[in-house]
Structures are given as C-alpha cells and as structure tokens.
C-alpha cells in the first residue's frame, strides 16, 4: 500500500521557520522525483519545489527561492521542506508528491 505521510505543519509567526517531513512507503522512493506542493484557500494547487532521485533540486516557485530548501534522505524514505523567513502568503496546505502518489497534506499558517 502506497503511503505518503506529511508532518511538521503548524502556526508560526511571520519571519519564523518550519520543517516539513514526508515519509513514503509502498513504492521505490529512491527512484522517484519528489515534490512539495501547496494550496491556499480559494486558489489552485501550485508546485513549491522538487528534488530528483540524486538530490538535485528544481525550484519552481519564484516566491520561495532563497527561503525554502527541499532535501531527501533515501535511506529513510523521507523528503523534507525547510521553510525559513515565512510570510503570511505562505499560508496553505502543503502536500507531498511522488509520481501519482499524494499525501493527505499538512496545514501551515503564518500569522501574528
């Protein structure tokens, strides 16, 4: 059974940091490009950042460049998203993706 389980979301003040984790099971994680997406209320889901099987990063969202960093640990079947200098516009549900597989999402709220 394929599973992607995100964690690490929460409420944080502007300028703060969070680290999201996504643990994968049931498929060959190390062979897949993994990605983080987000969906804000009333908006479409958008790509945040991706990482290929060897750790090469692909930045898709200009709005997070220099603030967010994706990484992976193939030994732990886990992909991370380190988010620094968070802004209210980063508020969204963040989803982990690998191939056609999606996690359930984790809420990130940036507010004072």
C-alpha positions as MATLAB code, in Angstrom:
seq = 'XXXXXXXXXXXXXXXXXXXXXXXXXXXXXXXXXXXXXXXXXXXXXXXXXXXXXXXXXXXXXXXXXXXXXXXXXXXXXXXXXXXXXXXXXXXXXXXXXXXXXXXXXXXXXXXX';
ca = [
       0.000    0.000    0.000;
       1.418    3.337   -1.093;
       1.526    5.992    1.603;
       2.921    9.493    1.896;
       2.579   10.949    5.367;
       3.389   14.617    5.929;
       4.106   16.215    9.274;
       5.617   19.364   10.726;
       2.985   21.933    9.880;
       1.542   24.381   12.362;
       1.083   28.000   13.310;
       4.136   30.240   13.091;
       4.714   33.974   13.252;
       5.956   35.899   10.214;
       9.703   35.507    9.896;
       9.642   32.132   11.608;
      10.651   28.702   10.356;
       9.140   25.272    9.977;
      10.453   21.970    8.698;
       8.029   19.673    6.938;
       8.670   15.958    6.592;
       7.101   13.372    4.308;
       7.670    9.686    4.934;
       6.988    7.412    1.985;
       6.207    3.715    1.893;
       4.934    1.140   -0.570;
       6.914    2.248   -3.619;
      10.535    2.639   -4.733;
      11.068    6.041   -3.170;
      14.727    6.330   -4.148;
      13.828    6.112   -7.853;
      11.309    8.929   -7.805;
      11.472   12.671   -8.167;
       9.637   14.034   -5.146;
       7.920   17.349   -4.774;
       6.195   19.673   -2.390;
       3.031   21.452   -3.467;
       0.740   23.835   -1.662;
      -2.824   25.022   -1.918;
      -4.056   28.203   -0.320;
      -7.771   28.815    0.334;
      -9.567   29.657   -2.881;
      -6.506   29.040   -5.024;
      -5.239   26.233   -7.202;
      -2.578   23.830   -6.017;
       0.887   25.016   -7.018;
       4.314   23.461   -7.148;
       6.698   24.689   -4.466;
       9.863   22.747   -5.164;
      11.068   19.378   -6.455;
      14.051   17.110   -5.946;
      15.236   14.293   -8.189;
      16.415   10.869   -7.110;
      20.026   12.000   -6.631;
      19.212   15.138   -4.668;
      19.217   17.676   -7.472;
      16.816   20.447   -6.657;
      14.404   22.059   -9.052;
      12.936   25.370   -7.985;
       9.580   26.036   -9.474;
       8.159   28.833   -7.372;
       9.979   32.167   -7.538;
       8.169   33.231   -4.394;
      10.080   30.727   -2.244;
      13.570   30.994   -3.740;
      16.164   31.731   -1.091;
      13.725   30.881    1.702;
      12.696   27.236    1.194;
      15.000   24.247    0.776;
      13.973   20.753   -0.234;
      16.087   17.739    0.678;
      15.743   13.984    0.878;
      17.107   11.013    2.760;
      16.719    7.922    0.610;
      17.762    5.668    3.494;
      14.774    6.929    5.476;
      12.355    7.237    2.541;
      11.815   10.817    3.617;
      11.692   14.170    1.866;
      11.899   17.439    3.762;
      10.988   21.057    3.182;
      12.841   23.574    5.311;
      10.908   26.841    5.290;
      12.555   29.992    6.601;
      11.502   33.627    6.686;
       7.884   32.593    6.432;
       5.325   35.098    5.230;
       1.542   35.225    5.611;
       1.223   34.446    1.889;
       2.895   31.092    2.572;
      -0.219   30.023    4.464;
      -1.564   26.909    2.752;
      -1.987   23.176    2.989;
       1.299   21.611    1.931;
       1.278   18.313    0.072;
       3.998   15.798   -0.660;
       4.043   14.154   -4.073;
       5.865   11.267   -5.673;
       4.735   10.127   -9.126;
       0.965    9.734   -8.931;
       1.040    9.469   -5.147;
      -0.066   12.234   -2.791;
      -0.061   12.731    0.925;
      -3.008   13.997    2.934;
      -1.449   17.404    3.463;
      -0.277   19.403    6.451;
      -1.554   22.871    7.322;
       0.905   25.743    7.559;
      -0.431   29.012    8.941;
       1.741   32.111    9.111;
       0.164   34.765   11.259;
       0.920   37.103   14.105;
];
